[in-house]
Structure formats: C-alpha cells, structure tokens
Amino acid sequence: MMKATPKFDKEFKKWVIDIETEDGEVIPVGHTIEESIGLFEISKWDTKEQAEKWIKARPEKFYI
C-alpha cells in the first residue's frame, strides 16, 4: 500500500493528491492525455473531503 496525501494547490486553487511510492518517490494523481508525447494531466478536487473520498474508495492501494 502507498500513502496518499491530499493537499491544497495554490496555483490551481484546488485539492490534489500526492502518492508516495514504495521507493519514496512522490507523484501526483492524474491521467495520461496523450501517451505518444507523454502528456499527463493532474487530477483536481474542489474539496479536501472529495479527495479523501477518492483515496478511501481504493483501500487496497492507498491509505491516508
């Protein structure tokens, strides 16, 4: 399992989730828009509660 941390991003003015991998690398939650050029979009939530709900919906993968 990996640690997931919701945090408020001042630039986006939204909540984002950082995932700490088992190797200690911190990566944001997001999705690939265009794989051929490596374009990636960070997922954003309006509230901390929404971000926590996303994490809690995946208890086999993440914990807060």
Secondary structure as GFF3:
##gff-version 3
##sequence-region A 1 64
A	DSSP	beta_strand	2	9	.	.	.	ID=ss1
A	DSSP	beta_strand	14	20	.	.	.	ID=ss2
A	DSSP	beta_strand	26	28	.	.	.	ID=ss3
A	DSSP	beta_strand	30	34	.	.	.	ID=ss4
A	DSSP	three_ten_helix	35	37	.	.	.	ID=ss5
A	DSSP	beta_strand	39	42	.	.	.	ID=ss6
A	DSSP	alpha_helix	48	56	.	.	.	ID=ss7
A	DSSP	beta_strand	62	63	.	.	.	ID=ss8
###
